[in-house]
Amino acid sequence: MDAGSLLRGMTEAQSQAVQHVEGPLLVLAGPGSGKTRVVTHRIANLLHQGVPDWQIAALTFTNKAADEMQLRLERLAPGREVWMGTFHRFCAQLLRRHAAMVGLKENYSILDAKDSLVAVKRAVQLAGVSTSHTSPERIANEISSAKNQLLTPEILLSQNLNPLRAVAAQVYPVYQRQLLIANAVDFDDLLLHIANLLRQNPEMRQQLDARFRFLMVDEYQDTNLAQYAIVRALSIDHPNLSVTGDPDQSIYGWRGADVNNILDFEKDYPSVTCIRLEQNFRSTPTILAAADHLIQHNRRRKAKRLFTDNLDGEMVVLRHFVNNYQEADGIAEEIIRAMAEDGASLGDFAIFCRTNSLTRSLEHSLRSRSVAYQIVSGVAFYQRAEIKDLIAYLNLINNPDHDVALGRVINTPPRGIGAKTVEHLQRYADQQAIPMLEACREVDQIVDIKKRGKTMIKKFVDMYDLIASKFAVPVMDQLKFVIEKSGYGKHLDAIDKESEDQSRRENVDEFVNAASEYDRKNPEDGSLEGFLEQVALISDTDAFDDSGQAVSIMTLHACKGLEFPRVFIIAVEDHLLPHERSRDDEAQFEEERRLLFVGMTRAEQWLQLSYCKSRAMRGDLRPAIASPFLNELPLQDMRQIESTPRQDWFDNEFDQSSQFDDDMPVFQVSDRGSASSADSSGDDSFDFGANQAAVDEFPEIQQDTSDVQKPADEPSPSEAAKAKAASFLNSVKTAADLATGASAPLTAYRKGSRVMHESYGEGTIVKVSGRGPKCVAKIAFADGEHDFRLAFAKLQLLDD
């Protein structure tokens, strides 16, 4: 495709972004502004300008986004092989090439959240830590948070810590040792290992910087500190970094994302070109105006003038229900009405909620009216017991050191290997510092295991050796072989026959189909390792079915990147949206507002927000308070509907007539948590009361840009994080550093000297050559010889 064709139909701002070639680029892309089109057309333009495929990499946050980009690029530039994928996939593939540098083998396994928690629980036991005042889940979250902040176990232990983090600091190093023994990493390790490798290995960083000379990052507002450090390290020598994003859509602070990464981009790259995509092609003016009116209440943002040339469309609806049962029924009835009267289809509708726990009454109302729906969560399928079992078998074949996988399958299906026997195996493995599969092979040495247990374990090892022998075959064939030879297929058939439930077997068949699809898409370079990596890195929306055959129900976090003609957002209530955890933290409160903004801007033609007088929560029907965000909407331009109470809405699960009646007062919008009420009899309008009190001043973002809306003269809330990143990045060596190091010979390192390397262990120098920064030592370690530039290598001299 020629350059003129790439620009056809583009706005002036889009064209400018597409034609940008060298130097840093910031594309501030409002919702529905054609961001994906701009990114893919810019890649096609780079290819047209002669940039080689292999010098371009595009990083996304979901597989779905990467797949969409790949499809579009294939239409624009057929046959070109530009690297596209998620941050975690990018790091996973880099780590496989450099696994030995962090003590891993290339066939390492990636633990999902549940398997990681199993490993944390084991580490808690080994560390001898009491969980009387905490839980393994909270410890796991603290370890994850530490990794996202680039804190290794050693760094964490050296800090002044709160009680929870102090406990996590004791478990963290034990957990990492367990992962190393199991030849495994968790999601956070993928980022942490690569960030540390780039900092500690200047030549590797330089090579990757040169390899990916044109780096593109989508949804940059959602990057955490580790991702920020990786991107910065790969754009030093060749700062052709292009990022797209929108501070108003930063909604992942709870998992470490820092909106300041995009707000400070112009400070990080002073020569940046900044382009705003402000025209919305998705929503009607009424929807866009309501969303824009809301988000302008945030201080930490970059101002944009959102506009659209679309037709006005219907007014945004704000509907007040008696309770969540009436809310669910009202939504179901509106869907049926719109299909009958307006010609809408099931796939046109989406229902968004703040948390998954709010969907049950919706599901009941839709089911009772035979309205097909889907709960959007790609992860859920792979968390089903039968799928987790088969993934564990495949993981153990690919990585025999995977103790979590072995623990799951050793008695699945039942083989007469009890919990006590597994406990003895685990203890022996810990004592010998070997994987559990090796302990199984040495079972005759374990005196605590009885004869029958030893016999069963030997049979399990024989079965494992059989299924592991069929390795170099398509993944689908290997999976079928596992299902047959492990006895798992017969086990499922027996369960399904007894329960008259075929769903487990159907799920296994669907998993086989997934393996077949992987084989089809990867005919030459497919592998079991690659399939397991793909499964491990599935995200929530990857399994979203957009065929139009069902109403979609999902959380507001999961709706990012999607769009629907008709959208319902339920439970816009204080303590839910905004969530109760954001109550005393202005940064979190602003993120909750951004979350509602993201949900509203998914709607193309019609949007309804709703809240209730009361909502069933944790087994009780409790009074509900309208969200303070509703007071920030242009209510005069919205259609407000007050629903009439009906007794059967109170009788869904428990008799609530003694608690509430038809004269129950209408709760006004919360003033950050204080409820007031007004008599609603004879009045169909909403009484929101006085304007919400001014929120507390929020600290200034320290940056040079003048268009960020913020109060003045206060320290940055992310100053500590930025200082940490600066310290991290200051230790990264550039290509210029490598060429201009000190010229004095490093005479302390001589042939025969003993040294210690943090990844390879102890070694002996067998040869030294060169001077200054070019002084190279060949060192013999247990796994072989490796060459190091002594000016930059992390070596400890053990003898003189």
Buried (B, 14 or more C-beta within 10 A) or exposed (E): BEEEEBBEEBBEBBBBBBBBEBEBBBBBBBBBBBBBBBBBBBBBBBBBEEBEBEBBBBBBBBBBBBBBBBEBBEEBBEEBEBBBBBBBBBBBBBBBEBBBBBBBEEBBBBBBEEBBBBBBBBBBBBBEBEBEEBEBEBBBBBBBBBBBBBBBBEEBBEEEBEEBBBBBBBBBBBBBBBBBBBBBBBBBBBBBBBBBBBBBBBBBBBEBBEEBBBBBBBBBBBBBBBBBBBBBBBBBBBBBBBBBBBBBBBBBBBBBBBBBBBBBBBBBBEEBBBBBBBBBBBBBBBBBBBBBBBBBBBBBBBEBEBBBEBEEBBBBBBBBBBBBBBBBBBBBEBBBEBBEEEEBEBBBBBBBBBEBEBBEBBEBBBEEEEBEBBBBBBBBBBBBEBBBBBBBBBBBBBBBBBBBBBBBBBBBBEBEBBEEBBEBBBEBBBEEEBBBBBBBBEBEEBEEBEEEBBEBBBEBBEBBEEBBEBEEEBBBBBBBBBBEBBBBBEBBEEBBEEEEEEEBBEBBEEBBEBBBEBBEEBEEEBBBBBBBBBBBBBBBBBBBEEEEEBBBBBBBBBBBBBBBBBBBBBBBBBBBBBBEEBBEEBBBBBBBBBBBBBBBBBBBBBBBBBBBBBBBBEEEBBBBBBBBBBBBBEBEEBEBBBBEBEEEBBEBEEEBEEBBEEEBBBBBBBBBEEBBBBEBEEEEEBBBBEEBEEEEEBBBBBBEBEEBBBEEEEEBBBEEBBEBBEEBBEEBBBBEBBEEBEEEEBEEBEEEBBBEBEBBEEBBBEEBEBEBBBBBBBBBBEEEEBEBBBBBBEBEEEEE
